[in-house]
Amino acid sequence: MNFASMTPATARRAAHLLIAGILAVFFLLPLVYAVLGSVTGRRADGTVGFTSRHYERLLNYGFGLDTYLTNTTIVVLLTVVISVVVAVLGGYAFARFNFPGKTLLFVSALAILMVPHATLLIPLYVVLGETGLRNSLVGLSLVLVMFQLPFSLFMMRNSFDAVPRELDEAALVDGCSSFQAMRMVLLPAVMPGVITVALFAFLTGWNEFIAALILLNDGRLFTLPVALVSIQQGDWGIIDFGALQAGVVVSALPCLILFLLLQRAYISGFTAGAVRG
């Protein structure tokens, strides 16, 4: 390739692609290292080769990998569904209706971002104990929904704001109620924002460790991140690096696949959410 004959625009694009490629390699190296470490091990004769024993130990660790994956899936589903429902309804209300205290309520919701989540866990632990939701997957999911609420509301309010008001006004003239106009006319238009909210809620529910560690004390209810830390600690302080790397692969794979499948809608949702602020 003759770089001297490149136009300035082509040269900038080539530089951007080169930098992006280098960054992608650096970001992928830890994952590649974990994948290789999870399928290789030392044999009885001292040589290193491919093995499945790390995944076998992970599968049979504690109450079983299936238990931890089931618990994590329940938390993820509850977090995603509740976050999306609350964000869509709340974002629509903030974008389309005027009511007393609207700005104060919205700012109060965003103010949750100013408080470190770890400092809220002890008060939430007490509240969940009073409501009977402590040491439950439902209680953990509600806490994660609260952590997601500021971003979700902000994203959906901006997404609805980016849609011309003439669309829902035409639906109202045709006889639709406000809820019907939102569901049938506006919701398809803000679907990238909905997917973005759902993706972030999924990542939060799947990867959350501190809240799960504090709010859950029954090993049968542990989520995958808490179980992986237990594997890392190991027996007698010995870390099972092979099983831990297998757990990292199992934990990272759904996030990677989901992001690759939804990246177009994810990027579109952020772009739409940035139009109005």
TORKOL-4160 file (C-alpha; in steps of 0.2 Angstrom, whole numbers, padded with zeros to 4 digits, m for minus):
277
<pt num="1" X="0000" Y="0000" Z="0000"/>
<pt num="2" X="0007" Y="0017" Z="m0005"/>
<pt num="3" X="0003" Y="0028" Z="0010"/>
<pt num="4" X="0010" Y="0043" Z="0001"/>
<pt num="5" X="m0004" Y="0043" Z="m0011"/>
<pt num="6" X="m0017" Y="0043" Z="0002"/>
<pt num="7" X="m0029" Y="0057" Z="0004"/>
<pt num="8" X="m0030" Y="0065" Z="0021"/>
<pt num="9" X="m0047" Y="0057" Z="0025"/>
<pt num="10" X="m0041" Y="0040" Z="0020"/>
<pt num="11" X="m0025" Y="0042" Z="0030"/>
<pt num="12" X="m0036" Y="0047" Z="0045"/>
<pt num="13" X="m0047" Y="0032" Z="0043"/>
<pt num="14" X="m0032" Y="0020" Z="0041"/>
<pt num="15" X="m0025" Y="0027" Z="0057"/>
<pt num="16" X="m0041" Y="0025" Z="0067"/>
<pt num="17" X="m0043" Y="0007" Z="0061"/>
<pt num="18" X="m0025" Y="0003" Z="0066"/>
<pt num="19" X="m0027" Y="0011" Z="0083"/>
<pt num="20" X="m0043" Y="0002" Z="0085"/>
<pt num="21" X="m0035" Y="m0015" Z="0080"/>
<pt num="22" X="m0021" Y="m0013" Z="0092"/>
<pt num="23" X="m0033" Y="m0009" Z="0106"/>
<pt num="24" X="m0044" Y="m0024" Z="0102"/>
<pt num="25" X="m0029" Y="m0035" Z="0103"/>
<pt num="26" X="m0024" Y="m0028" Z="0120"/>
<pt num="27" X="m0042" Y="m0031" Z="0126"/>
<pt num="28" X="m0044" Y="m0048" Z="0119"/>
<pt num="29" X="m0027" Y="m0055" Z="0126"/>
<pt num="30" X="m0033" Y="m0058" Z="0144"/>
<pt num="31" X="m0048" Y="m0067" Z="0137"/>
<pt num="32" X="m0037" Y="m0078" Z="0125"/>
<pt num="33" X="m0026" Y="m0081" Z="0140"/>
<pt num="34" X="m0041" Y="m0087" Z="0150"/>
<pt num="35" X="m0047" Y="m0098" Z="0136"/>
<pt num="36" X="m0030" Y="m0106" Z="0134"/>
<pt num="37" X="m0028" Y="m0108" Z="0153"/>
<pt num="38" X="m0045" Y="m0117" Z="0154"/>
<pt num="39" X="m0041" Y="m0130" Z="0142"/>
<pt num="40" X="m0023" Y="m0134" Z="0145"/>
<pt num="41" X="m0014" Y="m0142" Z="0160"/>
<pt num="42" X="0000" Y="m0152" Z="0166"/>
<pt num="43" X="m0001" Y="m0171" Z="0163"/>
<pt num="44" X="0005" Y="m0185" Z="0174"/>
<pt num="45" X="0021" Y="m0186" Z="0164"/>
<pt num="46" X="0025" Y="m0168" Z="0167"/>
<pt num="47" X="0020" Y="m0162" Z="0149"/>
<pt num="48" X="0007" Y="m0148" Z="0146"/>
<pt num="49" X="m0007" Y="m0152" Z="0134"/>
<pt num="50" X="m0026" Y="m0150" Z="0132"/>
<pt num="51" X="m0037" Y="m0156" Z="0145"/>
<pt num="52" X="m0056" Y="m0154" Z="0151"/>
<pt num="53" X="m0053" Y="m0157" Z="0169"/>
<pt num="54" X="m0054" Y="m0139" Z="0173"/>
<pt num="55" X="m0071" Y="m0138" Z="0167"/>
<pt num="56" X="m0076" Y="m0154" Z="0175"/>
<pt num="57" X="m0070" Y="m0147" Z="0192"/>
<pt num="58" X="m0080" Y="m0131" Z="0189"/>
<pt num="59" X="m0095" Y="m0141" Z="0184"/>
<pt num="60" X="m0095" Y="m0151" Z="0201"/>
<pt num="61" X="m0089" Y="m0137" Z="0212"/>
<pt num="62" X="m0100" Y="m0133" Z="0227"/>
<pt num="63" X="m0118" Y="m0135" Z="0223"/>
<pt num="64" X="m0114" Y="m0137" Z="0205"/>
<pt num="65" X="m0112" Y="m0125" Z="0191"/>
<pt num="66" X="m0130" Y="m0128" Z="0185"/>
<pt num="67" X="m0136" Y="m0121" Z="0202"/>
<pt num="68" X="m0125" Y="m0105" Z="0200"/>
<pt num="69" X="m0130" Y="m0102" Z="0182"/>
<pt num="70" X="m0149" Y="m0105" Z="0186"/>
<pt num="71" X="m0148" Y="m0092" Z="0200"/>
<pt num="72" X="m0138" Y="m0080" Z="0189"/>
<pt num="73" X="m0151" Y="m0082" Z="0175"/>
<pt num="74" X="m0166" Y="m0079" Z="0187"/>
<pt num="75" X="m0157" Y="m0063" Z="0194"/>
<pt num="76" X="m0154" Y="m0057" Z="0176"/>
<pt num="77" X="m0171" Y="m0060" Z="0169"/>
<pt num="78" X="m0179" Y="m0051" Z="0184"/>
<pt num="79" X="m0167" Y="m0037" Z="0183"/>
<pt num="80" X="m0169" Y="m0035" Z="0164"/>
<pt num="81" X="m0188" Y="m0036" Z="0164"/>
<pt num="82" X="m0191" Y="m0024" Z="0178"/>
<pt num="83" X="m0178" Y="m0012" Z="0172"/>
<pt num="84" X="m0186" Y="m0011" Z="0155"/>
<pt num="85" X="m0204" Y="m0009" Z="0161"/>
<pt num="86" X="m0199" Y="0004" Z="0174"/>
<pt num="87" X="m0188" Y="0014" Z="0162"/>
<pt num="88" X="m0200" Y="0013" Z="0147"/>
<pt num="89" X="m0215" Y="0019" Z="0157"/>
<pt num="90" X="m0205" Y="0032" Z="0167"/>
<pt num="91" X="m0195" Y="0038" Z="0152"/>
<pt num="92" X="m0212" Y="0041" Z="0143"/>
<pt num="93" X="m0219" Y="0050" Z="0157"/>
<pt num="94" X="m0204" Y="0062" Z="0159"/>
<pt num="95" X="m0203" Y="0065" Z="0140"/>
<pt num="96" X="m0222" Y="0068" Z="0136"/>
<pt num="97" X="m0231" Y="0074" Z="0152"/>
<pt num="98" X="m0230" Y="0089" Z="0163"/>
<pt num="99" X="m0234" Y="0087" Z="0181"/>
<pt num="100" X="m0229" Y="0095" Z="0198"/>
<pt num="101" X="m0212" Y="0091" Z="0204"/>
<pt num="102" X="m0207" Y="0083" Z="0187"/>
<pt num="103" X="m0189" Y="0090" Z="0186"/>
<pt num="104" X="m0186" Y="0087" Z="0205"/>
<pt num="105" X="m0191" Y="0069" Z="0203"/>
<pt num="106" X="m0180" Y="0066" Z="0188"/>
<pt num="107" X="m0165" Y="0075" Z="0196"/>
<pt num="108" X="m0168" Y="0064" Z="0212"/>
<pt num="109" X="m0168" Y="0048" Z="0202"/>
<pt num="110" X="m0152" Y="0054" Z="0194"/>
<pt num="111" X="m0144" Y="0058" Z="0211"/>
<pt num="112" X="m0143" Y="0040" Z="0214"/>
<pt num="113" X="m0127" Y="0040" Z="0203"/>
<pt num="114" X="m0119" Y="0052" Z="0215"/>
<pt num="115" X="m0119" Y="0039" Z="0229"/>
<pt num="116" X="m0107" Y="0025" Z="0228"/>
<pt num="117" X="m0117" Y="0009" Z="0227"/>
<pt num="118" X="m0107" Y="0000" Z="0241"/>
<pt num="119" X="m0113" Y="0013" Z="0254"/>
<pt num="120" X="m0131" Y="0009" Z="0250"/>
<pt num="121" X="m0130" Y="m0009" Z="0253"/>
<pt num="122" X="m0130" Y="m0009" Z="0272"/>
<pt num="123" X="m0146" Y="0001" Z="0273"/>
<pt num="124" X="m0154" Y="m0009" Z="0259"/>
<pt num="125" X="m0149" Y="m0025" Z="0269"/>
<pt num="126" X="m0159" Y="m0019" Z="0284"/>
<pt num="127" X="m0174" Y="m0014" Z="0273"/>
<pt num="128" X="m0174" Y="m0031" Z="0264"/>
<pt num="129" X="m0173" Y="m0039" Z="0281"/>
<pt num="130" X="m0189" Y="m0030" Z="0286"/>
<pt num="131" X="m0198" Y="m0034" Z="0270"/>
<pt num="132" X="m0193" Y="m0053" Z="0270"/>
<pt num="133" X="m0183" Y="m0051" Z="0254"/>
<pt num="134" X="m0165" Y="m0053" Z="0262"/>
<pt num="135" X="m0156" Y="m0068" Z="0256"/>
<pt num="136" X="m0167" Y="m0070" Z="0241"/>
<pt num="137" X="m0165" Y="m0068" Z="0222"/>
<pt num="138" X="m0180" Y="m0057" Z="0221"/>
<pt num="139" X="m0172" Y="m0045" Z="0234"/>
<pt num="140" X="m0156" Y="m0045" Z="0225"/>
<pt num="141" X="m0164" Y="m0041" Z="0208"/>
<pt num="142" X="m0174" Y="m0026" Z="0215"/>
<pt num="143" X="m0158" Y="m0019" Z="0222"/>
<pt num="144" X="m0149" Y="m0021" Z="0205"/>
<pt num="145" X="m0165" Y="m0012" Z="0197"/>
<pt num="146" X="m0162" Y="0002" Z="0208"/>
<pt num="147" X="m0144" Y="0004" Z="0203"/>
<pt num="148" X="m0149" Y="0004" Z="0185"/>
<pt num="149" X="m0163" Y="0016" Z="0187"/>
<pt num="150" X="m0154" Y="0032" Z="0184"/>
<pt num="151" X="m0146" Y="0027" Z="0168"/>
<pt num="152" X="m0161" Y="0018" Z="0162"/>
<pt num="153" X="m0173" Y="0033" Z="0165"/>
<pt num="154" X="m0160" Y="0045" Z="0157"/>
<pt num="155" X="m0158" Y="0034" Z="0142"/>
<pt num="156" X="m0177" Y="0031" Z="0139"/>
<pt num="157" X="m0182" Y="0049" Z="0142"/>
<pt num="158" X="m0169" Y="0055" Z="0129"/>
<pt num="159" X="m0175" Y="0042" Z="0117"/>
<pt num="160" X="m0193" Y="0047" Z="0118"/>
<pt num="161" X="m0188" Y="0065" Z="0117"/>
<pt num="162" X="m0179" Y="0061" Z="0101"/>
<pt num="163" X="m0196" Y="0055" Z="0093"/>
<pt num="164" X="m0206" Y="0069" Z="0085"/>
<pt num="165" X="m0222" Y="0073" Z="0095"/>
<pt num="166" X="m0232" Y="0073" Z="0079"/>
<pt num="167" X="m0232" Y="0054" Z="0079"/>
<pt num="168" X="m0241" Y="0052" Z="0096"/>
<pt num="169" X="m0252" Y="0067" Z="0093"/>
<pt num="170" X="m0258" Y="0058" Z="0077"/>
<pt num="171" X="m0261" Y="0042" Z="0086"/>
<pt num="172" X="m0271" Y="0052" Z="0100"/>
<pt num="173" X="m0282" Y="0060" Z="0086"/>
<pt num="174" X="m0285" Y="0043" Z="0079"/>
<pt num="175" X="m0293" Y="0037" Z="0095"/>
<pt num="176" X="m0278" Y="0029" Z="0104"/>
<pt num="177" X="m0275" Y="0032" Z="0123"/>
<pt num="178" X="m0258" Y="0038" Z="0129"/>
<pt num="179" X="m0253" Y="0021" Z="0134"/>
<pt num="180" X="m0259" Y="0014" Z="0117"/>
<pt num="181" X="m0249" Y="0028" Z="0108"/>
<pt num="182" X="m0234" Y="0024" Z="0118"/>
<pt num="183" X="m0235" Y="0005" Z="0115"/>
<pt num="184" X="m0240" Y="0004" Z="0096"/>
<pt num="185" X="m0232" Y="0020" Z="0089"/>
<pt num="186" X="m0217" Y="0026" Z="0100"/>
<pt num="187" X="m0211" Y="0010" Z="0107"/>
<pt num="188" X="m0205" Y="0003" Z="0090"/>
<pt num="189" X="m0196" Y="0020" Z="0087"/>
<pt num="190" X="m0186" Y="0019" Z="0103"/>
<pt num="191" X="m0182" Y="0001" Z="0102"/>
<pt num="192" X="m0163" Y="0004" Z="0101"/>
<pt num="193" X="m0164" Y="0013" Z="0118"/>
<pt num="194" X="m0174" Y="m0001" Z="0125"/>
<pt num="195" X="m0161" Y="m0014" Z="0119"/>
<pt num="196" X="m0147" Y="m0003" Z="0127"/>
<pt num="197" X="m0156" Y="m0003" Z="0144"/>
<pt num="198" X="m0159" Y="m0021" Z="0143"/>
<pt num="199" X="m0141" Y="m0025" Z="0138"/>
<pt num="200" X="m0134" Y="m0014" Z="0153"/>
<pt num="201" X="m0147" Y="m0023" Z="0165"/>
<pt num="202" X="m0141" Y="m0040" Z="0159"/>
<pt num="203" X="m0123" Y="m0035" Z="0161"/>
<pt num="204" X="m0126" Y="m0029" Z="0179"/>
<pt num="205" X="m0137" Y="m0044" Z="0184"/>
<pt num="206" X="m0124" Y="m0056" Z="0176"/>
<pt num="207" X="m0108" Y="m0048" Z="0183"/>
<pt num="208" X="m0113" Y="m0040" Z="0200"/>
<pt num="209" X="m0103" Y="m0047" Z="0214"/>
<pt num="210" X="m0103" Y="m0035" Z="0229"/>
<pt num="211" X="m0122" Y="m0034" Z="0231"/>
<pt num="212" X="m0124" Y="m0053" Z="0229"/>
<pt num="213" X="m0110" Y="m0056" Z="0242"/>
<pt num="214" X="m0118" Y="m0045" Z="0255"/>
<pt num="215" X="m0137" Y="m0049" Z="0252"/>
<pt num="216" X="m0135" Y="m0068" Z="0249"/>
<pt num="217" X="m0129" Y="m0079" Z="0263"/>
<pt num="218" X="m0136" Y="m0096" Z="0257"/>
<pt num="219" X="m0124" Y="m0106" Z="0246"/>
<pt num="220" X="m0138" Y="m0113" Z="0236"/>
<pt num="221" X="m0143" Y="m0095" Z="0231"/>
<pt num="222" X="m0125" Y="m0089" Z="0226"/>
<pt num="223" X="m0124" Y="m0082" Z="0209"/>
<pt num="224" X="m0109" Y="m0086" Z="0197"/>
<pt num="225" X="m0098" Y="m0071" Z="0202"/>
<pt num="226" X="m0099" Y="m0076" Z="0220"/>
<pt num="227" X="m0095" Y="m0094" Z="0216"/>
<pt num="228" X="m0080" Y="m0089" Z="0206"/>
<pt num="229" X="m0073" Y="m0080" Z="0221"/>
<pt num="230" X="m0075" Y="m0095" Z="0231"/>
<pt num="231" X="m0066" Y="m0105" Z="0218"/>
<pt num="232" X="m0052" Y="m0092" Z="0218"/>
<pt num="233" X="m0050" Y="m0094" Z="0237"/>
<pt num="234" X="m0049" Y="m0113" Z="0236"/>
<pt num="235" X="m0046" Y="m0125" Z="0250"/>
<pt num="236" X="m0032" Y="m0121" Z="0262"/>
<pt num="237" X="m0029" Y="m0105" Z="0253"/>
<pt num="238" X="m0024" Y="m0114" Z="0237"/>
<pt num="239" X="m0031" Y="m0106" Z="0221"/>
<pt num="240" X="m0037" Y="m0118" Z="0207"/>
<pt num="241" X="m0032" Y="m0107" Z="0193"/>
<pt num="242" X="m0038" Y="m0119" Z="0180"/>
<pt num="243" X="m0056" Y="m0120" Z="0186"/>
<pt num="244" X="m0055" Y="m0101" Z="0189"/>
<pt num="245" X="m0050" Y="m0098" Z="0171"/>
<pt num="246" X="m0064" Y="m0110" Z="0165"/>
<pt num="247" X="m0076" Y="m0100" Z="0176"/>
<pt num="248" X="m0070" Y="m0084" Z="0168"/>
<pt num="249" X="m0074" Y="m0091" Z="0151"/>
<pt num="250" X="m0091" Y="m0097" Z="0156"/>
<pt num="251" X="m0095" Y="m0080" Z="0163"/>
<pt num="252" X="m0088" Y="m0069" Z="0149"/>
<pt num="253" X="m0095" Y="m0079" Z="0134"/>
<pt num="254" X="m0114" Y="m0075" Z="0136"/>
<pt num="255" X="m0109" Y="m0056" Z="0138"/>
<pt num="256" X="m0098" Y="m0057" Z="0123"/>
<pt num="257" X="m0111" Y="m0066" Z="0112"/>
<pt num="258" X="m0125" Y="m0054" Z="0117"/>
<pt num="259" X="m0115" Y="m0039" Z="0114"/>
<pt num="260" X="m0110" Y="m0045" Z="0097"/>
<pt num="261" X="m0128" Y="m0049" Z="0092"/>
<pt num="262" X="m0135" Y="m0032" Z="0099"/>
<pt num="263" X="m0120" Y="m0020" Z="0095"/>
<pt num="264" X="m0129" Y="m0011" Z="0081"/>
<pt num="265" X="m0145" Y="m0007" Z="0092"/>
<pt num="266" X="m0133" Y="m0003" Z="0106"/>
<pt num="267" X="m0123" Y="0010" Z="0097"/>
<pt num="268" X="m0139" Y="0017" Z="0089"/>
<pt num="269" X="m0147" Y="0018" Z="0106"/>
<pt num="270" X="m0133" Y="0028" Z="0113"/>
<pt num="271" X="m0133" Y="0039" Z="0097"/>
<pt num="272" X="m0152" Y="0043" Z="0099"/>
<pt num="273" X="m0150" Y="0046" Z="0118"/>
<pt num="274" X="m0136" Y="0059" Z="0115"/>
<pt num="275" X="m0147" Y="0069" Z="0103"/>
<pt num="276" X="m0157" Y="0077" Z="0117"/>
<pt num="277" X="m0150" Y="0079" Z="0135"/>
